[in-house]
Amino acid sequence: MLMEEQEVKLKVLIFSHRSDIDGMGSIIFSKLAFDNVTYVLCESKTLETEFLKYLEDKSIYDYDFVYITDLTLSNNFAKKIASLKRLKNKVFIFDHHRFTLEDVKEKYNFLTVKIKDIKGLCSGTSLFYDYLVENTYLDKNNKLWFEFKELVRKYDTWEWKTIYNDTMPRDLTYLFLALDADTYIDMMYKKLKEKKIKFKFNKYEKMLIASHEKIVSDKIKYAVDNLYYREFKGVKLVIALAPYDFRNDIADYLRDIGVDASFIAIVSVDYNTISFRTINNDLRANDIAKYFDGRGSDKAAGGKIKREVIEKMLDNLF
């Protein structure tokens, strides 16, 4: 068993989701587990492009392991990875999105896709953490690391609200959004290296969280004052306009006030995206996101939307 202060002397390349704490969590745990980590932040749509950069210049062969976490995988890309004989037993992929489960037709030893286990709904970080613990790259007895993994999982699956009524996972996201990704990764890495058994925010972190919470409140007020209702494919949508980083907070608020719709659609001009969140549990966000060449999970999904389409949509709404 590896002790927590030891690090395995392996060279690792990891690709993970750039937009949320679930994508960050896998990178943080990889840095805790391995001595030499290169990380690439990307979206599911850009994963293959980023992966091919390392493949084309052959630098990918310099790494002992290549991990892909919290990013959906297409069937064609899975086939391409399977064909790379030199990377056999080096590439490992961990995902919890239904899109990958439905689109990848074959079983691959390098691919772990799981939506739910005995602990509850899975996240990319929780799947990767389990792998690291099972292979003794992380100490399973470290309570601080386990708690951090659970904070990330609870936020990403929304269990922080639906089951646990625990605001700390949400505050962790507020902290991430108050910082840039690299700063957040470095901050959490150092925090998890401390010899503590409980995860707590210090005064500086609490100040950043409070500051972001005020911004969230202002964005929610604007969104609620500018709601629009439309039908799409026979489904009633409530449409809100909001920056991408605030999509989850606004969706959560709209659920709480009981808007008369089955789906929430959040248009974010800053990233040219449309994000879908469910209200009706009988419907799946991933199904409607497919119409926008998007993907995701049952409760949360999204896709890109062209700027001219957004402009036309806004013209029609106003």
SULCOR-V280870 format. One record per helix or strand of 3 or more residues. SS is the DSSP state (A for helix, B for strand). FROM is the first residue (numbers start at 0). TO is the last residue. If there is no record, write none. Layout:
ss->{SS:SS}
from->{FROM:FROM}
to->{TO:TO}
This chain:
ss->{B:A:B:A:A:B:A:A:B:A:B:A:A:A:A:A:A:B:B:A:B:B:A:B:A}
from->{7:20:33:43:58:64:74:84:90:97:110:123:142:158:167:180:202:227:234:243:262:272:284:299:306}
to->{16:32:41:55:61:68:81:86:94:102:112:133:156:161:177:191:224:231:240:256:267:277:291:303:316}
